[in-house]
Amino acid sequence: MSGFQPTLVRASAGTGKTYQLTARLLQILLAGASPDTILATTFTRKAAGEILDRVLISLANAAVGPESEQALNDLRQQVDREHLTSKTCAELLHRVLQQIHRVRIGTLDSLFSQLARSLPFELSLPPGWRLTDDIEEQWLRRTAVSNLIDSLEISQTETLIAMLGRGDHKRSVARELVDLVDHVFSAARGADPDVWDTLDVPTMPDSKMLTAMAGQLRMLDVPQKSLRAQATMAADHMDARDFAPLVDQTLIRNIEKARRTGDPVKYGRSKFPETIDDAMDVLYAAVMTVSRSLLRSQNHATASVVTLYAQCIEAIKQSQAAFGFDDIAVKLGDVFSEASAESLSKRLDSRVDHLLLDEFQDTSPAQWMVLKTLAEWVTSDETDLPGESDFAAGGGRSFFCVGDTTQAIYGWRGGVAEIFDAVGKSIPDLNTKSQNVSYRSSDIVLDAVNEAFGNLHRHPLAIADDDHPADRGGYEARSLSEFERQFPLHTAAKAIPGYVALKTCGLTNGEDGQNERPGVDEITGALHAATCQTVSCWNASAPDLSIGVLTRTNAFASDLVGQLQALGIDVSGEGGNPLTDSVAVRWVLSALKMIEHPGDGRHHFHVQNSPLKRVLESLGEPLENKIERDGLPDTLLTLGLPLARVCDDAESARLKQLIELTGTHAALGRTRLRDFIDMVERKRIPRPRAASVRVMTIHQSKGLEFDAVVLPEIHKPLLGPPPQVIADVSDVSQPAIGLCRGESHHRWHLLPQRWQRAMGRSVTTRMTEALCLMYVAMTRAKQGLSLIIPPATNAEFDQKSPASLLYHAWGCQADPTEPDCVLFQRGDPSWLHHSKPK
C-alpha cells in the first residue's frame, strides 16, 4: 500500500467533488506514479473532460501561467505540498502530456468497453461487436419479444398472459411482454430461477369447513343492514368457492386488522358479533390462500417469460454483434468475480494501481462487481506483480471514492445508494470524510434547504399510525426520519444575495361557487403561465442571468419551451425532444410514410400542402426509386437542402440533424424505412445551441448549476405505482435471493412477513430517491429559487407530494388553497439588483 489511505468522501452538492478528486489525482502524479497506472472514472464525458482540463490547466498555470505565483500557491494548498515548485509542475506537465494518450480519465461506459475489448473470449463476444444506443435497445427488445411469441403455441401464449395478469388481460400480447421485460429483466439478471419460487402458499380450508362457515354467515341476525349484506356477500363467495374478487375488499382488510389489534371486526362503524369470528377467520384464510396462489402463478409465469426472453435477446444480440452497456457490465461482473489482478494485468494494456471513482452513489451492483476487483487489488497487501512500475514497486497503490447519497436519483437505471455500505465492507481501513461547505449556493438557498430537509418530521406523513410490516405508512415515516437524521447541515463558503419563494399559481379550485378541482390540463396551463411570467421577469431584469427550469416530465418541459420561445425568450430544451417537434421534419416523414403506407391519404395530403411537394416533383422519379438507388442519407440531403431555404434557422437545424441521423441508422445496418421512421419519432435530440434559459428534467440537471432555478412540477406525487418486481436482497452487490411481482399496499397483509418487509423496503428506497430528487433540484440554484404549485384542495395540505413536504417543513402559515399566494419566502426579493458573484 502507498502513503494514501483508502478514502471515501461524502460531498454534498456544490462542495467541490471534482476539486477533491483532481487534488488526489495530482497528489498521486506528484508522488511519482506513471499516468497510465491511474484510473479515474465518472458518469459523463463532460465531467471526465473537466477533470483532465483541471489537471492540465492547474499544472500549466502553476508552471508558466501569467499569474503563476498565485496559481502555484493555490495548487500547493490543493495538494497539501508547501514546498511545491513551478519547475516540478512544469516537469510533471511535460510527463503527462507525453503520455496523454495513456491517461485514463473517462466514463464507466468507456472503461467497461475497453475492458470488454480486452476480454472478448471470456465474455463470449462475437468479432466486431459494438455498443447499442437506447433506440436500438428498444428495437432489439421488441424483436426479441416478437421471437418469443412466435416460439410459443397460441394456447401457451394465452395461458402465459393470463397468468401474468392474474386472468385480467387488457392490452396486446406484445405490448404486455415488452412492458414486462422493460421493468423486470434487469432485476432478474444473474439470479437463480428458483428465486421466483419463494412465496409460501397456505393450504385452503377444507370444503366442509367452508360450507359450514358460509352457513354461519347467512344466519347472522343483526340490526345493521350493512353487516348483513357483507355477511351474505361473503357467504355467496364461500359457497361458490370464488375468493379472488374478495382480495381487495375492505372487509378482508378489516378482519386482518382486528386480529392484529385484538378489536372486533368492523365494517364502517358497525361491529360484527364475536359469534362469527370463526367464520371470519376461515374466510380470511381462504382469501389469503387464493391471493398468494394467484401471485405465485404470476411469479412462475414471469420467470418463464424472463428465461425465454433472455435466450431470445442473447441470440439476437449475438447475431447483430450489438450489446448494451448493461449487458457488458453483467458479463464483466461474472468474469471479474473470479479473476485475479495478475491475470487482468496481463490482458489489459496497462496496470491499475490507483483507482478514483466519482459520483459513486450512481453505481449499480453490476458495475460494482467489476470495480470491486480493482478496488480490492489497489487496497490489498498482496505482493506486487512482475513488471510493476518503480513507484508501484515501492508499495504505491491507492483508492479514492467520492459521492453523495443525497443525490442518488438514478435508481430507475440501476444506481443503488446503499452501495456506499458495500465499499466499507470490501475496503479495509477506509477513511470516510464529509464536506458540506458549498461554493455554489447562497446562504439563503442553503438555509432553505437545511430547513426543508431538517424538518421533515413536521409532515403528517412522518407520523406512522401503525408499525406493522404490512403498513406502508410506517416505511414512509421511517424513510423521512432516516433522511432527516442523516442530512448534514449545509453552509455557504461566501455571502451572496439570494431569494427563495414557494407560491401558488393563478388557478382557482372552482368557478361560480362550484368546489370542483380543475383538470390536469388546467393545472398544467396555469403552471406554464406562472413559470413563463417568472422567467420573463428575471430575464428582462438580467439578460445574462443563467436560468434553469427543472421539470419532472419531458412533456411539461417540451410544451414550456414552445411557450417561452413565443415570448421571444432565448431558451433551449436541454433534455432534447424527438425531431418531430419540427414542421419540416414532419413533412419529410410524411413523404417516407407514403412509401410505407401508400393507402393512407393523410400523409399524401400533408405532403401535397407543403413546400416539399415541389421538391419531390423536381426529382423526376418516385422517391422510393431514389432511395433504393442513392441510399437514404443522400436522398434526404437532396430533400433537405431546398427545404432549408424556406425554413428559419431552427427548422433548418432540425433538418440537418435529421440528415445526420440517417448516418446512425445506416451504421446499425438497418434497411427498412419503418425502422428509421421509428428512430426519428423516438430518439430525443437536443437543439444545437446554448441559451441563457434552459429547460430540462431534474434528472438531466444533475451536475449543473444556474444563477436562478424555477421548479414548477413539485405538486405531483412523491411515489408512482409500485414496481413490477420486488427483489429480496441480502447484499446489494449480490444477485437477489428472492423475486416477487409487486403488489398494491392494500394486499400486503395477505403476504408472508418476508415479502411484506421486502415490499416495504422498496417503498423506503423509492421515498428516499424522491427526497434526493427534491434535494438535487433545489441545490442547482446559486441565488434565486422559485417553487410554483397549484392551489391545494384543502388547507391541511397533507397530500404526499414534494410541495406538501416543503409546506410543512418550512412551517408555512399562509392558506395553500389561495391562488397567487406566497406561502414561504426567504432572503431579498430584490436580489437581482445586486451584483452577481464572480
C-alpha positions in Angstrom: 0.0 0.0 0.0 1.1 3.6 -0.6 1.0 6.6 1.8 -2.5 7.4 0.6 -5.1 6.0 2.9 -8.2 4.5 1.2 -10.7 7.3 1.3 -14.4 7.8 0.7 -15.6 11.4 0.6 -19.3 12.1 1.1 -19.6 15.5 -0.6 -22.8 17.5 -0.7 -24.0 19.5 -3.7 -21.7 22.3 -4.7 -18.9 21.4 -2.2 -16.2 20.6 -4.8 -16.3 16.9 -5.5 -14.3 17.5 -8.7 -11.8 19.7 -6.9 -11.2 16.9 -4.3 -10.8 14.2 -7.0 -8.5 16.4 -9.0 -6.4 17.1 -5.9 -6.0 13.3 -5.2 -5.1 12.7 -8.8 -2.4 15.4 -8.7 -1.0 14.1 -5.4 -0.6 10.7 -7.0 1.2 12.1 -10.0 3.5 14.3 -7.8 4.3 11.2 -5.8 5.8 9.7 -9.0 3.1 7.4 -10.3 3.0 6.9 -14.1 -0.1 8.4 -15.6 -1.1 5.1 -17.2 -1.3 3.4 -13.7 -4.1 5.7 -12.7 -7.8 5.0 -13.5 -10.3 7.8 -12.8 -14.0 7.2 -13.7 -17.1 9.3 -13.7 -20.5 9.1 -15.3 -20.4 11.8 -18.1 -17.9 12.7 -20.8 -18.3 16.3 -19.7 -17.2 15.5 -16.1 -14.3 13.4 -17.4 -13.1 16.2 -19.6 -13.4 18.7 -16.8 -11.2 16.6 -14.5 -8.5 16.3 -17.2 -8.7 20.0 -18.0 -8.3 20.9 -14.4 -5.2 18.8 -14.1 -3.5 20.2 -17.1 -4.6 23.8 -16.5 -3.6 23.8 -12.9 -0.1 22.5 -13.7 0.3 24.9 -16.7 -0.7 27.9 -14.7 1.5 27.0 -11.7 4.4 26.4 -14.1 4.3 29.3 -16.6 0.9 31.0 -16.3 0.6 34.8 -16.3 -0.2 34.6 -12.6 2.0 31.6 -11.8 2.8 32.7 -8.3 -0.8 32.8 -7.2 -1.6 29.7 -9.2 1.3 27.9 -7.6 0.1 28.8 -4.1 -3.4 27.6 -4.9 -2.0 24.3 -6.2 0.2 23.9 -3.1 -2.9 24.3 -0.9 -4.9 21.9 -3.1 -2.4 19.1 -3.0 -1.1 19.9 0.5 2.6 20.4 -0.6 4.0 23.5 0.9 7.3 23.4 -1.0 6.0 22.5 -4.5 7.9 24.4 -7.1 7.0 25.7 -10.6 9.8 23.6 -12.0 8.2 20.5 -10.6 4.9 21.5 -12.1 6.4 22.1 -15.5 8.2 18.7 -15.4 5.0 16.9 -14.4 3.0 18.7 -17.1 5.6 17.6 -19.7 5.5 14.0 -18.4 1.7 13.9 -18.5 1.5 15.4 -22.0 4.0 12.9 -23.3 1.6 10.1 -22.1 -1.6 11.9 -22.7 -2.8 9.1 -24.9 -2.5 6.7 -22.0 -4.2 8.9 -19.4 -7.3 7.1 -18.3 -9.9 9.6 -17.1 -13.2 8.6 -18.6 -16.7 7.4 -18.1 -17.7 4.0 -16.8 -19.1 3.2 -20.3 -15.6 3.8 -21.9 -13.9 1.8 -19.2 -16.2 -1.2 -19.5 -15.9 -1.0 -23.3 -12.1 -1.1 -23.0 -12.2 -4.0 -20.6 -14.6 -5.9 -22.8 -12.5 -5.5 -25.9 -9.6 -6.9 -23.9 -11.6 -10.0 -22.8 -13.8 -10.9 -25.8 -13.3 -14.6 -25.5 -14.0 -14.7 -21.7 -17.2 -12.7 -22.3 -18.3 -14.7 -25.3 -18.5 -11.6 -27.5 -18.6 -12.0 -31.3 -15.9 -10.4 -33.5 -16.6 -6.7 -34.3 -19.1 -6.3 -31.6 -20.4 -2.8 -30.7 -22.4 -0.9 -28.1 -26.0 -0.1 -28.8 -27.9 3.2 -28.0 -31.3 3.5 -26.3 -33.2 3.4 -29.6 -31.5 0.3 -30.9 -32.0 -1.4 -27.5 -35.8 -0.7 -27.8 -35.8 -2.2 -31.3 -33.9 -5.3 -30.1 -36.2 -5.8 -27.2 -39.3 -5.6 -29.4 -37.7 -8.1 -31.8 -36.8 -10.5 -29.0 -40.4 -10.3 -27.7 -41.7 -11.0 -31.2 -39.5 -14.0 -31.5 -40.6 -15.2 -28.0 -44.2 -15.0 -29.1 -43.5 -16.8 -32.3 -41.8 -19.7 -30.4 -45.0 -20.4 -28.4 -48.1 -22.2 -29.3 -51.3 -20.0 -29.2 -52.6 -21.9 -26.2 -49.3 -21.5 -24.4 -49.3 -17.7 -25.1 -52.9 -17.3 -23.8 -52.1 -19.3 -20.7 -48.9 -17.3 -20.0 -50.6 -13.9 -20.5 -53.5 -15.0 -18.3 -51.1 -16.0 -15.5 -49.1 -12.8 -15.9 -52.2 -10.6 -15.4 -54.0 -12.9 -12.9 -56.6 -13.5 -15.5 -57.1 -9.8 -16.3 -55.6 -9.0 -19.7 -56.4 -5.7 -21.4 -53.5 -5.0 -23.8 -51.9 -6.6 -26.8 -49.7 -9.6 -26.0 -46.6 -7.8 -27.5 -47.1 -4.6 -25.5 -47.7 -6.6 -22.3 -44.5 -8.5 -22.7 -42.4 -5.5 -23.8 -43.6 -3.6 -20.8 -42.8 -6.6 -18.6 -39.2 -7.1 -19.8 -38.5 -3.4 -19.6 -39.3 -3.4 -15.9 -38.3 -6.9 -14.8 -35.5 -8.2 -16.8 -32.7 -6.1 -15.3 -33.7 -7.1 -11.7 -33.8 -10.8 -12.6 -30.5 -10.9 -14.4 -27.9 -13.1 -12.8 -30.4 -14.5 -10.3 -31.1 -18.2 -10.0 -34.5 -19.2 -11.5 -35.5 -20.7 -8.1 -35.7 -17.2 -6.6 -39.1 -16.8 -8.3 -40.5 -19.7 -6.2 -40.0 -18.3 -2.7 -43.6 -17.4 -1.9 -45.3 -19.7 0.6 -48.9 -20.6 -0.1 -51.0 -22.0 2.8 -53.5 -24.9 2.4 -57.0 -23.9 1.5 -59.6 -24.7 4.3 -61.4 -27.9 3.5 -64.7 -27.9 1.7 -66.8 -29.0 4.6 -65.4 -26.2 6.7 -66.1 -23.6 4.1 -69.7 -24.8 3.7 -70.3 -24.7 7.5 -68.8 -21.3 7.9 -70.9 -19.9 5.0 -74.0 -21.2 6.8 -72.9 -19.3 9.9 -72.6 -16.1 7.9 -76.0 -16.5 6.3 -77.6 -16.9 9.8 -76.2 -13.7 11.1 -79.0 -11.8 12.8 -78.0 -8.2 13.5 -80.0 -4.9 13.0 -77.4 -3.3 10.7 -78.2 -3.9 7.1 -74.6 -3.2 6.0 -73.3 -6.0 8.2 -76.0 -8.5 6.9 -75.2 -7.5 3.3 -71.4 -8.1 3.9 -72.0 -11.4 5.6 -74.3 -12.6 2.8 -71.9 -11.5 0.1 -69.0 -13.4 1.8 -71.2 -16.5 2.2 -72.1 -16.4 -1.5 -68.4 -16.4 -2.4 -67.6 -19.2 0.1 -70.3 -21.4 -1.4 -69.1 -20.7 -4.9 -65.5 -21.2 -3.9 -64.8 -17.9 -5.7 -62.5 -15.9 -3.4 -60.5 -13.9 -6.0 -63.0 -11.0 -6.1 -62.6 -10.6 -2.3 -58.9 -9.9 -2.3 -59.3 -6.1 -2.4 -62.5 -6.0 -0.3 -62.4 -3.7 2.8 -64.0 -6.5 4.9 -60.9 -8.7 4.4 -58.5 -5.9 5.4 -60.7 -5.3 8.5 -60.5 -8.9 9.5 -56.7 -8.8 9.5 -56.6 -5.5 11.4 -59.0 -6.8 14.0 -56.9 -9.9 14.6 -53.7 -7.8 14.9 -55.2 -5.3 17.3 -57.5 -7.6 19.3 -60.5 -5.5 18.4 -63.8 -6.7 17.0 -64.2 -6.9 13.2 -65.8 -3.8 11.9 -67.5 -2.6 8.7 -67.8 1.1 8.8 -68.6 2.0 12.4 -70.5 -1.2 13.0 -69.1 -4.2 14.8 -69.6 -7.8 13.8 -70.6 -10.1 16.8 -67.9 -12.5 18.1 -70.2 -15.4 17.3 -69.0 -15.4 13.7 -65.3 -14.9 14.5 -64.5 -18.5 13.4 -66.3 -17.9 10.1 -64.4 -14.7 9.6 -61.1 -16.4 10.2 -61.9 -19.2 7.7 -62.9 -16.6 5.1 -59.7 -14.7 5.6 -57.6 -17.9 5.3 -59.3 -18.8 2.1 -58.8 -15.4 0.6 -55.2 -15.4 1.7 -54.6 -18.8 0.0 -56.2 -17.7 -3.3 -54.3 -14.3 -3.3 -51.0 -15.9 -2.7 -51.7 -18.7 -5.2 -52.5 -16.1 -7.9 -49.4 -14.2 -7.1 -47.3 -17.4 -7.1 -48.7 -18.2 -10.6 -47.8 -14.7 -11.7 -44.3 -15.2 -10.4 -43.9 -18.5 -12.2 -45.2 -17.0 -15.5 -42.8 -14.1 -15.1 -39.9 -16.5 -14.5 -40.9 -18.3 -17.7 -41.0 -15.1 -19.7 -37.7 -13.9 -18.3 -36.0 -17.2 -19.1 -37.3 -17.3 -22.7 -36.7 -13.7 -23.2 -33.1 -14.0 -22.0 -32.5 -16.7 -24.6 -34.1 -14.7 -27.4 -32.4 -11.4 -26.6 -29.0 -13.0 -26.3 -29.4 -14.8 -29.6 -30.4 -11.6 -31.4 -27.6 -9.6 -29.8 -25.0 -12.2 -30.7 -26.3 -12.3 -34.3 -26.2 -8.5 -34.5 -22.9 -8.2 -32.6 -24.6 -5.5 -30.6 -24.7 -5.2 -26.8 -26.0 -2.6 -24.3 -23.9 -1.2 -21.6 -25.8 -3.2 -19.0 -25.0 -6.4 -21.0 -21.3 -5.7 -20.9 -21.4 -4.8 -17.2 -23.1 -8.1 -16.3 -20.7 -10.1 -18.4 -17.7 -8.3 -16.9 -19.1 -8.9 -13.4 -19.3 -12.6 -14.0 -15.7 -12.7 -15.2 -14.2 -10.3 -12.7 -15.8 -12.2 -9.7 -13.3 -15.0 -10.4 -10.4 -13.0 -12.0 -7.1 -12.1 -10.3 -5.3 -8.8 -10.6 -2.3 -10.7 -12.2 -4.4 -12.3 -14.9 -6.2 -9.0 -15.6 -3.0 -7.0 -15.8 -1.7 -9.4 -18.5 -4.8 -8.9 -20.6 -5.1 -5.2 -20.2 -2.7 -2.7 -21.9 -1.5 -1.4 -18.5 -1.9 -1.8 -14.8 -4.3 -0.1 -12.4 -2.5 0.9 -9.2 -4.7 3.9 -8.4 -8.5 3.8 -8.6 -10.5 7.1 -8.3 -14.3 6.9 -8.5 -16.6 9.9 -9.0 -20.4 10.1 -8.4 -20.2 6.7 -6.7 -23.8 6.8 -5.5 -25.0 6.2 -9.0 -23.0 3.0 -9.4 -25.1 -0.2 -9.9 -24.4 -3.5 -8.3 -23.3 -5.0 -11.6 -20.8 -2.2 -12.1 -19.5 -2.5 -8.6 -18.8 -6.2 -9.2 -16.3 -5.1 -11.8 -14.9 -2.1 -9.8 -14.7 -4.2 -6.6 -12.0 -6.4 -8.0 -9.9 -3.4 -8.9 -10.7 -1.7 -5.6 -9.7 -4.8 -3.6 -6.4 -5.1 -5.5 -5.3 -1.5 -5.1 -6.1 -1.7 -1.3 -4.6 -5.1 -0.7 -1.3 -6.1 0.8 -0.6 -8.6 -2.0 2.9 -8.9 -3.3 3.4 -6.5 -6.2 3.1 -8.1 -9.6 6.0 -8.6 -12.1 6.5 -5.7 -14.4 5.2 -3.2 -11.9 6.4 0.4 -12.2 9.1 1.7 -9.9 6.6 3.8 -8.0 4.2 0.9 -7.5 7.1 -1.5 -6.7 7.6 0.6 -3.6 4.1 -0.2 -2.4 2.3 2.6 -4.3 -1.4 1.8 -4.7 -4.4 3.8 -3.6 -8.2 4.0 -3.6 -10.3 7.2 -3.6 -14.1 7.4 -3.9 -16.4 10.5 -3.9 -20.2 10.8 -4.0 -23.3 11.9 -2.2 -26.1 9.7 -1.1 -28.5 12.7 -1.1 -28.0 12.9 -4.9 -28.8 9.3 -5.6 -31.6 9.8 -8.2 -30.8 7.1 -10.7 -32.4 4.1 -9.1 -34.5 3.6 -12.2 -31.3 2.8 -14.2 -29.7 0.6 -11.6 -28.0 3.0 -9.2 -28.1 1.9 -5.6 -27.1 4.5 -2.9 -26.6 1.6 -0.4 -23.5 0.7 -2.5 -21.6 3.0 -0.1 -22.0 0.4 2.6 -20.6 -2.2 0.3 -17.4 -0.2 -0.1 -16.9 -0.2 3.7 -17.3 -4.0 3.7 -14.8 -4.6 0.9 -12.2 -2.0 1.6 -10.2 -2.3 4.9 -9.3 0.8 6.9 -11.5 3.0 4.8 -11.3 6.7 5.8 -14.6 8.4 5.5 -14.8 12.2 5.2 -17.6 14.6 4.8 -17.6 18.0 3.1 -20.7 20.2 3.4 -19.4 23.7 2.7 -21.0 24.8 -0.6 -19.1 27.0 -3.1 -22.1 27.3 -5.3 -25.2 28.4 -3.5 -26.1 31.5 -1.4 -26.6 31.1 2.3 -30.2 32.0 1.7 -30.7 29.0 -0.6 -28.8 26.7 1.7 -30.8 27.9 4.8 -34.0 27.0 2.9 -32.5 23.6 2.0 -31.5 23.0 5.6 -34.9 23.9 6.9 -36.6 21.7 4.3 -34.7 18.5 5.0 -34.1 19.2 8.7 -37.8 19.4 9.5 -39.3 16.5 7.6 -40.8 15.3 10.9 -43.3 18.1 10.7 -45.3 16.5 7.9 -48.2 14.2 8.8 -46.6 11.5 6.6 -43.8 11.3 9.2 -46.3 10.1 11.9 -46.9 6.3 11.5 -50.3 5.1 12.6 -49.0 1.5 12.8 -45.6 -0.1 12.9 -46.8 -3.4 11.4 -44.7 -4.9 8.5 -47.8 -4.7 6.3 -48.3 -0.9 6.9 -46.9 1.2 4.1 -47.2 4.3 6.2 -44.6 3.0 8.7 -42.0 2.6 5.9 -42.7 6.1 4.6 -42.4 7.6 8.1 -39.1 5.8 8.8 -37.6 6.9 5.4 -38.4 10.6 6.2 -37.0 10.2 9.7 -33.8 8.5 8.5 -33.3 11.0 5.7 -33.6 13.9 8.2 -31.3 12.2 10.7 -28.6 11.7 8.1 -29.0 15.0 6.4 -25.9 17.2 7.1 -26.1 20.9 7.9 -25.0 22.8 4.7 -23.1 26.1 5.0 -22.1 28.6 2.3 -18.5 29.5 1.6 -19.4 33.0 0.6 -22.1 35.5 1.4 -24.1 36.5 -1.7 -27.6 37.8 -2.2 -30.4 35.2 -2.7 -34.1 34.7 -2.5 -36.3 31.6 -2.2 -40.1 31.6 -2.6 -42.8 29.0 -2.6 -46.0 30.3 -4.2 -49.3 29.2 -5.7 -50.1 30.0 -9.3 -53.2 31.8 -10.5 -55.7 29.0 -10.5 -59.0 28.6 -8.6 -60.5 25.4 -7.3 -63.9 26.1 -8.8 -66.0 28.6 -10.7 -69.3 30.2 -9.9 -69.1 28.7 -6.4 -68.5 25.2 -7.6 -66.0 23.4 -5.5 -64.5 21.3 -8.3 -60.9 20.5 -8.7 -59.5 21.8 -12.0 -58.4 19.2 -14.5 -54.9 18.2 -15.4 -54.8 20.5 -18.5 -56.0 23.5 -16.5 -53.4 22.9 -13.8 -50.6 22.4 -16.4 -51.7 25.6 -18.2 -51.6 27.7 -15.1 -48.2 26.4 -14.1 -46.9 27.1 -17.6 -48.2 30.7 -17.4 -46.7 31.3 -13.9 -43.4 29.8 -14.9 -43.3 32.0 -18.1 -44.1 35.1 -16.0 -41.3 34.3 -13.5 -38.7 33.6 -16.2 -39.7 36.6 -18.3 -39.3 38.9 -15.2 -35.9 37.5 -14.4 -34.7 37.5 -18.0 -35.8 41.1 -18.6 -34.1 42.3 -15.4 -30.9 40.4 -16.1 -30.5 39.1 -19.6 -27.2 37.4 -18.8 -28.7 35.5 -15.8 -28.5 31.7 -16.3 -31.9 30.3 -15.6 -32.8 26.6 -15.2 -36.4 25.5 -15.4 -36.4 22.0 -13.9 -39.4 19.7 -14.5 -40.5 16.2 -13.5 -41.5 15.2 -17.1 -40.3 15.7 -20.6 -43.8 16.6 -21.8 -44.1 19.5 -19.5 -40.6 20.7 -20.5 -41.3 20.4 -24.2 -44.5 22.4 -24.1 -42.9 25.1 -21.9 -40.0 25.6 -24.3 -42.5 26.5 -27.1 -44.3 29.0 -24.9 -41.1 30.7 -23.8 -40.0 30.9 -27.4 -43.3 32.5 -28.3 -42.5 35.3 -25.7 -39.2 36.0 -27.5 -37.0 34.4 -24.8 -33.8 32.8 -25.8 -34.4 29.3 -24.5 -33.2 25.8 -25.1 -34.7 22.4 -24.3 -31.6 20.6 -22.9 -33.1 17.2 -22.5 -33.9 17.0 -26.2 -37.0 16.1 -28.0 -37.8 13.9 -31.0 -37.1 15.6 -34.3 -40.8 15.5 -34.9 -41.0 18.8 -33.0 -40.0 20.3 -36.3 -42.7 21.0 -39.0 -40.1 20.5 -41.8 -39.1 17.1 -40.4 -42.7 16.0 -40.2 -43.1 16.9 -43.9 -40.2 14.6 -44.7 -41.5 11.8 -42.5 -44.9 12.0 -44.3 -43.1 11.5 -47.6 -41.4 8.4 -46.2 -44.7 7.1 -44.7 -46.3 7.4 -48.2 -43.9 4.7 -49.3 -44.6 2.5 -46.3 -48.4 3.1 -46.3 -49.4 4.2 -49.8 -53.1 3.8 -49.0 -53.1 6.3 -46.1 -54.3 9.6 -47.5 -53.3 11.6 -44.5 -49.6 11.5 -45.4 -50.3 12.3 -49.1 -52.5 15.3 -48.0 -49.7 16.6 -45.7 -47.1 16.5 -48.4 -49.3 18.0 -51.1 -49.9 21.0 -48.8 -46.3 21.7 -48.0 -43.2 23.1 -49.8 -41.9 19.5 -50.1 -44.4 18.9 -52.9 -42.3 20.9 -55.4 -39.1 19.3 -54.2 -40.5 15.8 -54.8 -41.7 16.8 -58.3 -38.2 18.1 -59.2 -36.7 14.6 -58.5 -38.1 13.4 -61.8 -38.6 9.9 -60.3 -40.5 8.2 -57.5 -39.0 8.8 -54.1 -38.7 5.1 -53.4 -36.6 4.6 -56.5 -34.2 7.3 -55.5 -33.8 5.9 -52.0 -33.1 2.4 -53.5 -30.5 3.8 -55.9 -28.8 6.5 -53.8 -29.5 5.4 -50.3 -31.4 7.2 -47.5 -28.6 9.7 -46.4 -28.1 11.1 -50.0 -31.8 11.2 -50.7 -32.7 13.1 -47.5 -29.8 15.5 -48.2 -31.4 16.1 -51.6 -34.7 16.9 -50.0 -33.3 18.8 -47.1 -31.3 21.4 -48.9 -34.1 23.1 -50.8 -36.4 22.7 -47.8 -34.0 24.6 -45.6 -34.2 27.6 -47.9 -37.8 28.2 -47.0 -37.3 27.5 -43.2 -36.0 29.5 -40.4 -32.7 28.7 -38.6 -34.3 26.5 -36.0 -36.1 24.4 -38.6 -33.0 24.2 -40.8 -31.0 23.0 -37.8 -33.5 20.2 -37.2 -33.4 19.1 -40.9 -29.6 18.9 -40.6 -30.0 16.7 -37.5 -32.4 14.5 -39.4 -29.9 14.0 -42.2 -27.1 13.2 -39.6 -29.4 10.7 -38.0 -29.5 8.7 -41.3 -25.8 8.0 -40.8 -26.6 6.4 -37.4 -29.4 4.4 -39.0 -27.1 3.2 -41.8 -24.3 2.2 -39.2 -26.8 0.0 -37.4 -27.3 -2.0 -40.6 -31.0 -1.2 -40.9 -32.6 -1.1 -44.3 -36.3 -0.7 -43.5 -37.8 2.7 -43.7 -40.2 2.0 -40.8 -37.2 1.4 -38.6 -35.8 4.8 -39.5 -39.1 6.5 -39.0 -39.4 4.8 -35.6 -36.0 6.0 -34.7 -36.8 9.6 -35.6 -40.1 9.5 -33.7 -38.4 8.1 -30.5 -34.9 9.4 -30.3 -34.5 12.6 -28.2 -32.0 15.1 -29.7 -31.3 18.5 -28.2 -31.3 21.6 -30.3 -27.7 22.5 -31.2 -27.4 25.8 -29.3 -26.9 27.2 -25.9 -29.2 29.7 -24.2 -29.5 31.8 -21.1 -32.7 30.0 -20.2 -32.5 26.2 -20.2 -35.5 23.8 -19.7 -34.9 20.2 -18.7 -36.0 17.5 -16.3 -34.5 17.3 -12.8 -32.6 14.1 -13.8 -31.0 15.9 -16.7 -29.9 18.8 -14.4 -27.6 16.6 -12.4 -24.1 18.2 -12.2 -25.3 21.6 -13.5 -25.8 24.9 -11.7 -27.8 28.1 -12.5 -28.0 31.6 -11.1 -31.7 31.0 -10.7 -34.0 28.0 -10.8 -37.7 27.5 -11.3 -39.4 24.3 -10.1 -43.0 24.2 -11.5 -43.9 20.5 -11.1 -43.4 19.7 -7.4 -47.1 19.1 -6.8 -47.0 15.6 -8.3 -47.0 12.5 -6.0 -43.7 11.6 -4.4 -44.2 7.9 -5.4 -45.6 6.4 -8.5 -47.2 3.0 -8.9 -45.4 0.1 -7.2 -42.6 -1.5 -9.3 -43.5 -4.6 -11.3 -40.9 -6.7 -9.5 -39.7 -6.7 -5.9 -36.3 -8.1 -5.1 -35.4 -9.6 -1.7 -31.6 -8.8 -1.4 -29.3 -9.6 1.4 -26.3 -7.8 -0.2 -26.6 -5.1 -2.8 -23.5 -6.4 -4.6 -25.0 -9.8 -5.0 -28.0 -11.2 -7.0 -31.4 -11.3 -5.4 -32.2 -14.2 -3.2 -36.0 -13.8 -3.9 -38.1 -12.2 -6.6 -41.8 -11.4 -6.5 -44.2 -9.4 -8.6 -45.1 -6.1 -7.0 -48.3 -5.8 -5.0 -50.6 -2.9 -4.1 -50.0 -2.0 -0.4 -53.7 -2.9 0.2 -52.7 -6.5 -0.3 -49.6 -6.6 1.8 -51.4 -8.1 4.8 -52.1 -11.2 2.8 -48.3 -11.9 2.2 -45.8 -13.6 4.5 -43.8 -11.1 6.6 -40.7 -11.7 4.5 -42.4 -10.2 1.5 -44.2 -7.6 3.5 -40.8 -6.3 4.6 -39.3 -6.6 1.1 -42.1 -4.5 -0.4 -41.8 -2.1 2.5 -38.1 -1.7 1.7 -39.0 -0.9 -1.9 -41.2 1.9 -0.6 -38.4 3.2 1.6 -36.0 3.2 -1.3 -38.4 5.0 -3.6 -39.3 7.5 -1.0 -35.6 8.2 -0.3 -35.0 8.7 -4.0 -37.9 11.1 -4.3 -36.3 13.2 -1.5 -33.0 13.1 -3.3 -34.7 14.4 -6.4 -36.0 17.3 -4.4 -32.6 18.0 -3.0 -30.9 17.9 -6.4 -33.5 20.3 -7.9 -33.2 22.8 -5.1 -29.3 22.8 -4.9 -28.9 23.6 -8.6 -29.7 27.2 -7.7 -26.9 29.7 -6.8 -29.1 32.7 -5.8 -32.7 32.5 -6.9 -35.1 29.6 -6.3 -38.8 29.9 -7.2 -41.1 26.9 -6.5 -44.5 27.2 -8.1 -47.5 24.9 -7.2 -51.2 24.9 -8.0 -53.5 25.8 -5.1 -54.2 22.9 -2.7 -57.6 21.3 -2.4 -57.7 21.8 1.3 -56.0 24.0 3.9 -54.5 20.9 5.7 -52.3 20.2 2.6 -51.3 16.7 3.8 -51.0 15.1 0.4 -47.9 13.1 -0.4 -46.1 15.5 -2.7 -42.8 17.4 -2.6 -44.8 20.6 -2.3 -46.6 19.3 0.8 -43.4 18.3 2.4 -41.9 21.7 1.9 -45.0 23.5 3.1 -44.9 21.6 6.4 -41.1 21.6 6.8 -40.9 25.4 6.3 -43.8 25.9 8.8 -45.9 27.8 6.3 -48.9 29.7 7.7 -50.5 31.1 4.5 -53.5 29.4 3.1 -52.3 27.0 0.3 -55.8 26.9 -1.3 -55.5 30.6 -2.3 -54.3 31.4 -5.8 -51.3 33.7 -6.4 -50.3 33.4 -2.8 -46.7 33.5 -1.4 -46.5 30.6 1.1 -42.9 30.9 2.0 -40.0 33.3 1.3 -36.5 33.8 2.5 -33.9 36.4 1.5 -34.1 39.6 -0.5 -36.8 39.8 -3.2 -34.6 42.4 -5.0 -31.6 40.2 -5.2 -31.4 40.7 -9.0 -30.5 44.3 -8.5 -27.3 43.4 -6.6 -24.1 42.4 -8.4 -23.7 38.7 -9.3 -20.8 36.8 -7.7 -17.8 36.2 -9.8 
